[in-house]
């Protein structure tokens, strides 16, 4: 059965009496949760992961003692969420790159040199696709996707708005996908 994860109200997270910090977290949850989940979903490409990371952020806020002063709670909320999203993406990459246990007898089906050759061919295809794009679009894509820099850092270095960087990266991704799809359908 495919269950949709339910986002829990932070007031349900603890059985302890609510304090000033808990009231602040509840207010943040009510005011910013939809935007926070949308923000995380864009970064993680998964609603379930976005909701889970958002919940972790609220729990992190709840775990702070009341003496901890946060000057800008909304900024703290989104910065903590962005950091946790990066951690989640890194963990995904580590898991994806982990070698598969050779429990099966077919581990030798695709020899390493052939995998390397296939990867090089894919990389050439991406490079060719990026060369077809305007320089700004290609550069934004490389800085964000290949170098792993966030949109704000790319925007600052390229002297563009984050929205324009997102546009350029999205355009480059669509172009690369289209080119890949065309290559796969050729006889």
N, C-alpha and C positions, 0 to 999 in steps of 0.2 A: 504494500500500500504506500502511496506517495503522499506523505504528510507534509504540509507547509509549516515551517517552524514559526511558532508564535513568539512575537516580541513581548517580553515581560516588562511590565511597569516596574521601575526601580523600587517602588514601595513594597513589592512582593519579595524582593531579593533578601531582605533581612527580617529577622523576627524581632530585632531590638527596637526600642522606641525611637521614633524619628527625632533627629536632632536638626540643628541648623544646616549642616552639610546635606543631610538627606532631603530636606525641604528644597535646598538649592538644586540638587540633582533631579528631583521630581519636576521642578520648574523648567530646568534645561531639557529634560526628556519631553515634556509636553510641548514646549516651544520649538525645539530643534530636531526631534527624532526623525521626522519624515525627511528633512533636508540632509541629516547625517547619513541615514540609510541610503538615500539617493547618491550622495557623495561617495560613499563606500562601494556601492554597487557599480558605479562607473569605474572605480579603480580595480575592483576585484572580479568584475564580470560574473557575479553570482549574488543573487538576492539572499540566499541562505547564509553565505559567508559574510555578507554585509550586515545582516541582522545579528549574527554571532559576534562580530567584531564590535558593533555598536554596543551590544550588551556588555562586552568585556570593558569597554570604555566607561560605561556607567558604574560598573562594579569597581573599577579602579578609582573613580571619583568618590564612590561611597567608602572605599577603604582608607581614604585620606582622613586624618583627624580634623576636628573642627578648628584647630589652631592653624592649620595650613591655609595661608591666604592665597587666593587666586584672583589676580587683578582683572582678568578677562575670562570668565568661565566659558563663554562660547568659543573663543579662540583656543583655549586649553582643550576643550572638547574635540574640536576639529583637528588640532595638531596631534593630540594623542591618538585619535582615530587614524590619521594619515600614517603615523609611525607604526601602529599596529597592522595597518593594511600592508605596509612595506614588509614587515616581518612575516605576515601571512604569505605574501607573494614569494619571498625568499624561501620560505619553507616549502612551498609548492615546487619551486625550481630544484631545491635539493632533493625532494622526493622523486621528481621526474627524472633527474639525472642519476639517481642511484642505480647501480647495476642490478639487473634482474637476476635473481637466483637461478642458476642453470639446473633447475630441478627437472627440466624437460630434456628429452633427447634431441630436440630440434634447435638447440642453442647455436649450432654451427650452420644453420640454414643460410643466414646472410653473413658472410665473412666480414670482418672488420674493414679490410680494404674497400670492399664494395659499399659499405656504409659510409666510409670516408668520401668515396667518389660521389655518392648520392648527395651527401651534405654539401660538398663543393659545388655540385651542379645547382643545388637549390640556392646556395649563396650567390652564384653567378647570376641566376635568374632574378634574385632580389636586387643585386647591384644594377643590372640592366634596367629593371623596372624603375629604380630610383633615379637612374641617369635620364630617364624620359620625363621626369618631373621637373618643375621649376626648382632652382637652387634652394629657396627658402623652405619649400615643402620637404625636399629631400633632407636638408640639414635638420629641420625640426624632428623629422622621423628618426634619424640616426641618433640625435641627442637624447630623445625620449625612449625609444624602443631598444636601441642597441646599447647606448651608454647607460641607460637606466635612470636618467635624470627626471625629476618631477617637472610638471608643466610650469610651475613658478620659476624654477631655475632656468629652464629653456627660454621662457618669456623674457626674463631679465637679461640673459646673455644676447638674445636676438633683438632686444628692444622692441618687443611685440607685447600685445595683451595675451593673457592666458587663453582667452577665447580664440584668438587667432592661432595660437600654437595648437590648441585642440583641433581647430579646423584643418590646419596643415597636416597634422599627424593622421587624422581621420581620412583625409583625402589620399594620403600616401598609402595607408592600410588598404583602402578600397581599391586603389590602383594595383597594388601588389596582389591582392586577392583575385582581381579580375584577370590580371596577366597569368597568374598561376592556373586559374580555371580554364583560360583559353589554351594554355599549354597542355593541360591534362586532356582536353577534348580533341586535340589534334590526332589524326590517325598515325 
